[in-house]
Amino acid sequence: MYVIAGVTGNTGSRAADALLALGEKVRVIVREPAKGEPWRAKGAEVAVTRLDDAKALAQALKGAKGAWLLVPPRYDADDQLAANRPLIAALGEGVKASGVPHVAFLSSVGADQATGTGPIRNLRHAEEVLGAAAKNVTFLRAGYFFENFAPVLPATAGGALPTFLMPDRPFPMVATADVGRAAAELLLEPANDRRIVELSSVRPWSPSAVAAELSQILGRTVVAQFVPKEAVVPTLTGMGFPPGVAGLVEEMHTACNEGRVKFGASGAVRRLGQLGAGDVLRPLLERTATHA
């Protein structure tokens, strides 16, 4: 039996579905009973608990062959790093107390860097905590999600794709569906002490390449429009993000644009997903058009 967190999001739901499709027993972790009912209908066990409750998490992990864990994004706390510390500590305590033999964890490109990477620093800290707590652990360091472009897709109506990334710099990107599938595959593989797996699409993507893909889908020209560093915080705070969160996002994208966030960490192995930008963004564009 495998325990999967994050099933109300993209990666956890894909991982759980993949394992169930293979006939594996799955226990999903949800915060509210109602969110577990669709999974119970699919044949999964349901554990209702919070990831920051170490004792309950340990109970949810008991008897499992492996678990997929993550740190949910926190956009409500100005000091996101401090807000996530208790949850990360609970993950470590729960994993250690449960004795689960293998943990796969959603990390990120750039988690090999100790400083200067914005919210990726959360995942660096989580890797350190889980690395000390788990018997065997796999850190799945995913590229930049194609889904991160979803909030700015309405701007394509005017021919622009706003981006905080340098338009013509190729960067490892990936679909969350591929992350979920990889999570399931990694859990089914033999546990191997401490592994780092770097996951991206079959080729690097620049924002300009994403814009070109959108141009083909829409039948009109879309151009990647760079949002300079000094405009990142005002843009995000204007959208309602706390200043501290906006500052971390600026820090992360600055590190990406300067080439400090990249694949090639010592000892890491590479895996490639199946999907490209169009596979992810086409249905999102259709959804945007439906609700326009």
N, C-alpha and C positions, 0 to 999 in steps of 0.2 A: 504494500500500500504506500502511496505517495501523498504527501501533504502539499497543497498548493495555496499560497497566499496571493492576493491581488486579483482574484477572479472577477471582481466587478470592473476591472480595467482590461487593457488590451493584452499584455503579456501573460498574465496569470490565466485568463480565460482560454487563450490559445493553448497554453501548456496543459491545462486540465482536459480540454477537449481532445487533444492529441493522445493523451494517456488513456482516456476512456475509450477512444476509438480503437486502441490496441488491446482492449480488454483488461487493462490494469485497474486495480482498485485505487480510488482517489478519495481523499478527504480534503475538502476545501475549507478555508478559513474566511469567515465573514464577520462583520461587526454587528449585523442585524439579522434576526431570524428570517425575515421576509426575503432578504437577498440570497439566502441559501436555498430557498424552495425550488427555483429553476434547476439548480444543481442536484438537488435530491431527486427531482423528476428524471434527471439523466442517469441516475444510479450512483451518484457520489454520496459519501458521508459528509455531514456538515458539522463543523465546529464553530460555534459562535463565541468569538473572543476578540480582543484587541491585541495588536502586535506589541503594544507597550505594557502588557500584563504578562510578566515573565512566567509566573506560576501557571496561568491558564494556557499560555503558549506551550510550555513544556508538556502539559497534559495533551494538547492537540497534536504534538509531535510524537507522543509515545507510540511505539510499535511500528513506526514508519520505516521504510527502506531508505527514503530520502525526502527532502523538502525543497521547495522553491520559495525563497524569501526575497523581500525587497524593502526599501524604505520609501513609503508613499511621499509624494511631493507635498511640501508645506508652503503654501503661498499666503497664509493668513498671519504668519508670525514675522515680525520685522527682523528679528535675529533668528533666521532659519537654522543656522548651524547649532545654536544653543538649544533651540526647540526640539531638534531631532536627537540630541544626545541621550535623553532618557529612553526613547524608543530603541535606539541602537544598543544601549546597555541591556535592555530587556530581551532583545533578540539574542544577544550573547548568553545571557543567563538561562533563557529558555532552551536554547540549543544544547548548552552544556548539561543542564539538569535532565533533559530528555534522553540523552545518549544517542540521538538520531545519527546513523552511521555516515550520512552524506548530506551536505547542504549545497545547493546551487543558489547563487545570489546574483541579482541583477545589479551590475556595476556599470561603469562607463569608460569609454576612451578617456584618457587623461588621469585615471585613478592612480597611475604610477607616480604622479607628481604630488608632492606633499603640500605645496602652497600655490596660491595664485590662480586657482581654477574655479572659483566661485562655488556653486552648489555641488560640484563634483567632489569637493572636499568632504561632504557628508559621506560619500561612498568610499573614499579613501579611509576615513575613520571606521566605517562599518567593516571594511575588509580587514583592518587590523583587529577589531574586536572578534569577528567571526573566525578569523584565522587562528586566534588563540583558543576559541571555544569549541570549534567543531573537530570531530575526529578526521573527517575528510571534507574538503570544501572546494567548490569550483566557482571561480569568479568570472561571470560572463560579462565582459566589458564590451558593451554595445556602442555602435557609432551613433551619430546624430539622427534622431528619428525623423523620417519623412513627415510624420504626423505633426511635427513642430511647425510646418508651414500652414497648417489648417487655419489658424486664426487670421492669416493675412490673405487667404484666397479671395475674399470679396474684392480686394484691391485689383485683382486681375481683370475686373470689368473695365478698369481704366488703363489696362495695359502694363501694370506694374506688379512686381513681386517684391515687396519690401523684405529686407534681410539685414541681420546684424553681422552676417558672415561676409568676408570679401567675395564679391560676385564671381571672380574667375579662379579662385583658389579651390582645387579639388579637395574634398574632405570626406572621410569615411562616414557614410550614411547607411541607414538600415530601416526596414519596415518592422513595426512591432509584432506583426504576425510571424515574421522570421525569428524574432527573439523568442517568442513563445514556443515555436517548434523546436528551436535549439535547446531551450530549457528542458523540454520533455526528453529529447535525445540524450542530453548530458546526464539526466537523472537515471536513465536506463543503462548507461555505460558503467563499467566497474569503477568504484570509488578509487581515487588515486591521490591520497595525501592532500596536496594543495596544487590546484591547476588554475591557470589563467587562460581564458579563451577570448580572443578578440573577434568580434562578429561585425561584418559589414555586408553591404550589397555586393553584387558580382563585380562592380567597378566603383571607383570613387566618383562622387558627384559634386559639382560646384553649384552654387545657386543659379548661375547662368545656364547650366545644363538642365536644372530643374525647370527654369523658366522656358527653355526651348521645348522641353517635354510638354509643358502646359500649353505652349503655342500650338503644338500639333493637335492636342486634345481639343482645344477651343476653336481652332481654325482662325486665329488672329494672333498678332505678335504680342508676346509678353516679355518684358525685360526685367532682369533682376535689378532692384533699386537699393543701393547700399545706404543703410542708416548709420552715420558716423558715430564714433564712440561717445562723443559729447552729447549726442541726442538720445542715447539708450535710456538713461535714467529718466529724463523728462517724458519720454514716450511711454514708458511702463508705468510710472506713477500717474500719468494722465489717464491710464487705463484702469487705475485702481490698485495697483500693486504697492505694497509697503516699500518705502525707500530702501530699507535694508535688502529686501529681495531683489529690487531693481539693481542695486549696486553689485550684488553677487552675479546677476545675469550679465552685467557689463564686464565684470572681471572674467567670467568664463569665455565670452566671445572675444575679448581682447587676447586671451591666451590662445584661443583657436586661430585667430588671425595672425598672430605672431609665430605660429608653428610650434607652440609648446604643448598643445594637446594633439597627440598623434598616436598611431599604433606603432608597435615595434618594441613593446616592453620586454625586458629580459625574461626569458623562459616562456613567453606566451606562444600559443599556437593560434593560427588563423582559421576561421571558418567563414564561409560565404553563404549569404541568404539567397533566396530564389527570386525575390521581388525587387522591382525598380520603382522610381518615383511615380511613374504613370499608374502602376498597379495600385498604389496607395491613394494618389491624389484624384484620379478620375472619379471614383465613387464619392469622394468628399466634395468635388465640384458639382456632381449631380445632386447631392444633398443640398448644397448651398443654393443651387438654382431652383430646387423644389420649394425652398423656404423663402425665396426672394419675393 
